[in-house]
């Protein structure tokens, strides 16, 4: 029954002995790791994939280790969970393909950066427009002030002339 579970699992499963030889591996794990050889049982894992994470797990003394990794041969992102099977002197690895999630996250991050860039551009344009409007308002205000001062001066001169002419009369 355990054979059926391992070989029909939707996740990749690798079992290594304490010497890092392959005890069992299912088709999904071979696919995720880029292993084209069908029968790898009893052979050193290092001949087919990098077992560094399994060695780290074995030497850590922890019962369970989880690591995200990238397999360059298959261009797959994998969530690797390794359990130590002390009674069997073996390591049990579950490989979950998280490539779609990683790509979605990267795409979302790129969209965020593009949105921030667009927002910066809009802010800069709005500030430029606001400065132009302020400049135009400043010019208009200055022109209005000059015109009103001229009008005031003219009215004051007319008033003075009227007072002078009334005083003479």
Buried (B, 14 or more C-beta within 10 A) or exposed (E): EEEEEBEEBEBBBBBBBEEBBBBBBBBBBBBBBBBEEEEBEEEEBEEBBBBEBBBEBBEEEEEEBEBEBEBEEBEBBBBBBBBBBEEEEBBBBBBBBBBEEBEEEEEEEEEEEEEEEEEEEEEEEEEEEEEEEEEEEEEEEEEEEEEEEEEEEEEEEEEEEEEEEEEEE
